[in-house]
Amino acid sequence: MTIRSMSLILMVALVFAAYGDDDSTPTTATTTAVTAMTVATTTAPTTTAAPATAPPTAATTTAAPITTAAAALPTTRLQAQILDGYKFGAEGGVAGDEDLPFVLGSITADVFSANGFYVIVYEGLDLEATGPLCPGNSIATASGFEFVSNSPTPGATCVGAPTVLDGIMVCSGLVSYMTPIPSDLAGSLFASVEIYTGTGTNLGASGGVEVAGDAPEIDLGLLDC
């Protein structure tokens, strides 16, 4: 029997008890109002919990490759270490570290070729530390020394040098020299770093390497910027 049916029966019984049969007068004026309470059984709606949200995953980024202003220079096995210090002009002799604005052996002349000529790259030469200089080059063949020349770095004059050319290139601190020596010429190639002091006695240091027209090619765009 449902709760609703029981409530209706209870209400009828109470009314009949209050009034009796048709000939009876209710003896009690008080009417007890009974309110049938129907207990509604309510099932709370089932709610489905929102699915757990995984914490946001950080976006995966790929670091951009690191690049430099200029590509790396090609390698060469033709290198001359600037080791031999000397004095020339009014006074000759040996020049040491105490006479020069750089340390002997700290500069290497790397030999390349471009446009049919030998190109010298002076690795380790820091013009900010040394000040203006006059790098020079020549080649010794069976005929003697040929293509002897010097070229001034910015601020230098090289007054007194036998042949002064405009061959120096400076790019991001790297000093190089486009020599007048044909790159197919074989012999002992000498690279030097000299200082024309204006006092009559000049200073320098040099080194040599054997070449036979086999210097690797280099892009001058790497040297002249």
Secondary structure in CASP SS format (residue, H / E / C, confidence):
PFRMAT SS
TARGET T0000
AUTHOR 0000-0000-0000
METHOD secondary structure of the structure
MODEL  1
M C 1.00
T C 1.00
I H 1.00
R H 1.00
S H 1.00
M H 1.00
S H 1.00
L H 1.00
I H 1.00
L H 1.00
M H 1.00
V H 1.00
A H 1.00
L H 1.00
V H 1.00
F H 1.00
A H 1.00
A H 1.00
Y H 1.00
G C 1.00
D C 1.00
D C 1.00
D C 1.00
S C 1.00
T C 1.00
P C 1.00
T C 1.00
T C 1.00
A C 1.00
T C 1.00
T C 1.00
T C 1.00
A C 1.00
V C 1.00
T C 1.00
A C 1.00
M C 1.00
T C 1.00
V C 1.00
A C 1.00
T C 1.00
T C 1.00
T C 1.00
A C 1.00
P C 1.00
T C 1.00
T C 1.00
T C 1.00
A C 1.00
A C 1.00
P C 1.00
A C 1.00
T C 1.00
A C 1.00
P C 1.00
P C 1.00
T C 1.00
A C 1.00
A C 1.00
T C 1.00
T C 1.00
T C 1.00
A C 1.00
A C 1.00
P C 1.00
I C 1.00
T C 1.00
T C 1.00
A C 1.00
A C 1.00
A C 1.00
A C 1.00
L C 1.00
P C 1.00
T C 1.00
T C 1.00
R C 1.00
L C 1.00
Q E 1.00
A E 1.00
Q E 1.00
I C 1.00
L C 1.00
D E 1.00
G E 1.00
Y E 1.00
K E 1.00
F E 1.00
G E 1.00
A C 1.00
E C 1.00
G C 1.00
G E 1.00
V C 1.00
A C 1.00
G C 1.00
D C 1.00
E C 1.00
D C 1.00
L C 1.00
P C 1.00
F C 1.00
V C 1.00
L C 1.00
G C 1.00
S C 1.00
I C 1.00
T E 1.00
A E 1.00
D E 1.00
V E 1.00
F E 1.00
S E 1.00
A E 1.00
N C 1.00
G C 1.00
F E 1.00
Y E 1.00
V E 1.00
I E 1.00
V E 1.00
Y E 1.00
E E 1.00
G C 1.00
L C 1.00
D C 1.00
L H 1.00
E H 1.00
A H 1.00
T H 1.00
G C 1.00
P C 1.00
L C 1.00
C E 1.00
P E 1.00
G E 1.00
N E 1.00
S E 1.00
I E 1.00
A E 1.00
T E 1.00
A C 1.00
S C 1.00
G E 1.00
F E 1.00
E E 1.00
F E 1.00
V E 1.00
S E 1.00
N E 1.00
S C 1.00
P C 1.00
T C 1.00
P C 1.00
G C 1.00
A C 1.00
T C 1.00
C C 1.00
V C 1.00
G C 1.00
A C 1.00
P C 1.00
T C 1.00
V E 1.00
L C 1.00
D C 1.00
G C 1.00
I E 1.00
M E 1.00
V E 1.00
C E 1.00
S C 1.00
G C 1.00
L E 1.00
V E 1.00
S E 1.00
Y E 1.00
M E 1.00
T E 1.00
P E 1.00
I E 1.00
P E 1.00
S C 1.00
D C 1.00
L C 1.00
A E 1.00
G E 1.00
S E 1.00
L E 1.00
F E 1.00
A E 1.00
S E 1.00
V E 1.00
E E 1.00
I E 1.00
Y C 1.00
T C 1.00
G C 1.00
T C 1.00
G C 1.00
T E 1.00
N E 1.00
L E 1.00
G E 1.00
A E 1.00
S E 1.00
G E 1.00
G E 1.00
V E 1.00
E E 1.00
V E 1.00
A E 1.00
G C 1.00
D C 1.00
A C 1.00
P C 1.00
E E 1.00
I C 1.00
D C 1.00
L H 1.00
G H 1.00
L H 1.00
L C 1.00
D C 1.00
C C 1.00
END
